[in-house]
Amino acid sequence: MKTIGYLIQKEFIQIVRNKAILPMMTILPIFQLIVLSNAASTEVKHVNIALVDRDLSEASRLLDRKINANSRFTIVDAPESTRQAMELMQANKADIILEIPDNFEKDFMRGEHPFLQVLVNATNGQQAIVGNGYLEAVIKSFGQELKPGGKPGSSEIHTAPHILISTQNWYNPELEYTHFMAPGILAELTALLTMVLSAMNTVREREIGTIEQINVTPIKKWEFILGKLIPFLCIGLLLLTVGLIASKLIFDIPVRGNVALIFAYAVVNLIAVLGFGLLISNFANTQQQAIFVAFFFILIFILMCGLFTPIDSMPSWAQYLTIPNPLAHFISVSRKVLMKGSGFGDIQREFLYTLALAVVFNGLAIWSYKKQE
């Protein structure tokens, strides 16, 4: 144990001497947390609509006012023809074209079913789907408020009898997007930064030649890997602590579960990602190579971790590929514990998967480390 203690002491001395590491583990993550939690949003808040009103009736004007009353929509123009509206869409000034046909009010009051044409700019698929869904909800509400046979603008326009639906949002009742994103981004930053730093650490020693001094000592390979892992594990836990405090102070994220459970899982997860980083460093000859290889896997981890797109919506083969992704499990655990108040039984599956990854990655790191005996 004395040998491991000396190795840990050496690593901390090197970390303190490296003036770039401390800002990377404190100031930079907090800045990224603030920016990404606000900017990395898939919500559709602003949809520009070009309204082509061929009917020019009281009913069409009522629909116009109802759309304008919705804070998500802005009617940017009311062109006279669909061709002019398409020009607005091609110029990216309109996201949706809503065309109200001739005799719309007349057909509606007769009890017929007039059609409205909705043309959606699907260049941005997320905005197209969500924006079209919002507009359909407004049009449906408009149809329920009009009674066929009544006269628009008169007292005969009222809410027709229909089934009332009451909805209640669990875990995030205010639908605060930052409450959903901040725990995930915090888990992402904690795991990825420690992985990159550990991947560069051994290679840096190889570049400056100090690792040759260790190779000729009787230090065992597992002692060397453990001596490298523990200091960065401590740094990762410090980063998680700072991030949780910053998230609570800045975004007021809910903390419904046991924070100690997050730290217990974080220990296992960080051991896994640090083992993966050390595995990368064993095969890289320069820090540049280590960074390139690390970022290759980082892109895969981020895109398939469920941070921006739900894992359940991925193809079946992609869902299986998220099992060896420690970032996906970390994000899932942080959201479950902080937002839902989940206990150990609820995160047991993620815990076991991550524990297996920690054993595999660190076992491979010890096996692949080339030491001159």
Stockholm file with secondary structure:
# STOCKHOLM 1.0

chainA/1-373         MKTIGYLIQKEFIQIVRNKAILPMMTILPIFQLIVLSNAASTEVKHVNIALVDRDLSEASRLLDRKINANSRFTIVDAPESTRQAMELMQANKADIILEIPDNFEKDFMRGEHPFLQVLVNATNGQQAIVGNGYLEAVIKSFGQELKPGGKPGSSEIHTAPHILISTQNWYNPELEYTHFMAPGILAELTALLTMVLSAMNTVREREIGTIEQINVTPIKKWEFILGKLIPFLCIGLLLLTVGLIASKLIFDIPVRGNVALIFAYAVVNLIAVLGFGLLISNFANTQQQAIFVAFFFILIFILMCGLFTPIDSMPSWAQYLTIPNPLAHFISVSRKVLMKGSGFGDIQREFLYTLALAVVFNGLAIWSYKKQE
#=GR chainA/1-373 SS CHHHHHHHHHHHHHHHHCTTHHHHHTHHHHHHHHHHHHHCCCCCCCEEEEEEESSCSHHHHHHHHHHHHSTTEEEEECCSSHHHHHHHHHTTSCSEEEEECTTHHHHHHTTCCCCCEEEECTTSHHHHHHHHHHHHHHHHHHHHHSCTTSCTTSTTCCCCCCCCCCCCCCSCTTCCHHHHHHHHHHHHHHHHHHHHHHHHHHHHHHHHTTHHHHHTSSCCHHHHHHHHHHHHHHHHHHHHHHHHHHHHHHHCCCCCSCHHHHHHHHHHHHHHHHHHHHHHHHHCSSHHHHHHHHHHHHHHHHHTTTSSSCGGGSCHHHHHHTTTCHHHHHHHHHHIIIIICCCGGGSHHHHHHHHHHHHHHHHHHHHHCCCCC
#=GC SS_cons         CHHHHHHHHHHHHHHHHCTTHHHHHTHHHHHHHHHHHHHCCCCCCCEEEEEEESSCSHHHHHHHHHHHHSTTEEEEECCSSHHHHHHHHHTTSCSEEEEECTTHHHHHHTTCCCCCEEEECTTSHHHHHHHHHHHHHHHHHHHHHSCTTSCTTSTTCCCCCCCCCCCCCCSCTTCCHHHHHHHHHHHHHHHHHHHHHHHHHHHHHHHHTTHHHHHTSSCCHHHHHHHHHHHHHHHHHHHHHHHHHHHHHHHCCCCCSCHHHHHHHHHHHHHHHHHHHHHHHHHCSSHHHHHHHHHHHHHHHHHTTTSSSCGGGSCHHHHHHTTTCHHHHHHHHHHIIIIICCCGGGSHHHHHHHHHHHHHHHHHHHHHCCCCC
//
